[in-house]
Amino acid sequence: MRFDLRHSFELARTIFTDQRLLTVPDLEHGATEERWLSIGCASNGVMHSVVYLWSDADTAATKIRLISARKATQTEIGYHQEGV
């Protein structure tokens, strides 16, 4: 089976439409740049964790650069459900 990274990121970015999206700074890995971790439900109904960089330096558009995307762990799903 071939892993399609673009499809994975396309699916993962749909978490940003989750009304209960949980977003926190990634303090552990963001020493040199401002990184964020978001946990939310993707368009296929599966919970995902996404790490990304956020840039609003361009006033015309906010840019998000995805670093990693994967299915959320049970602990992360618990955080999302509790809104922690």
C-alpha positions in Angstrom: 0.0 0.0 0.0 1.4 3.4 -1.0 1.1 6.3 1.5 -0.2 9.5 -0.1 1.2 12.4 2.0 -0.7 15.1 0.0 -4.0 13.2 0.6 -3.2 13.0 4.3 -2.5 16.7 4.6 -5.6 17.6 2.6 -7.7 15.5 5.0 -5.9 16.9 8.0 -6.5 20.5 7.1 -10.2 19.9 7.3 -9.9 19.9 11.1 -9.8 23.7 11.0 -13.6 23.7 10.3 -14.3 21.7 13.5 -16.3 24.1 15.8 -14.7 22.4 18.8 -11.2 22.6 17.5 -8.6 22.6 20.4 -5.5 24.6 19.7 -2.5 25.1 22.0 1.1 26.4 21.5 3.6 23.6 20.9 6.0 24.8 23.6 8.0 21.5 23.5 9.1 21.9 19.9 8.6 25.6 19.2 11.8 27.1 20.6 12.9 28.7 17.4 9.6 29.2 15.7 6.0 29.6 16.8 4.4 26.2 16.4 0.9 25.1 17.2 -0.9 21.8 17.9 -4.5 21.5 17.0 -6.8 18.5 17.7 -10.0 18.2 15.8 -12.4 16.1 13.8 -11.5 15.8 10.1 -14.2 15.7 7.3 -14.1 11.9 7.4 -15.1 11.9 11.1 -11.7 10.8 12.4 -9.9 12.8 15.0 -6.6 14.2 13.9 -3.6 16.0 15.6 -1.9 18.6 13.4 1.3 20.5 14.1 1.8 23.7 12.1 3.3 27.1 11.7 0.9 30.1 11.5 1.9 33.3 9.7 -0.2 36.4 9.3 2.6 38.6 8.2 0.9 39.0 4.8 -2.2 41.2 5.4 -3.9 39.7 2.3 -3.9 36.1 3.6 -3.1 34.0 6.6 -0.7 31.2 5.8 -0.5 27.8 7.6 2.4 25.5 7.0 1.6 21.9 8.1 4.5 20.2 9.8 2.8 16.9 10.7 -0.6 15.3 10.7 -1.8 12.0 12.2 -4.7 10.3 13.8 -5.2 11.7 17.3 -4.3 9.5 20.3 -6.9 8.5 22.9 -5.4 11.0 25.3 -5.6 13.8 22.7 -9.2 12.8 21.9 -10.0 13.1 25.6 -8.5 16.6 25.7 -10.6 17.6 22.7 -13.8 16.2 24.3 -13.1 18.0 27.6 -12.0 21.2 25.8 -8.8 21.3 27.8 
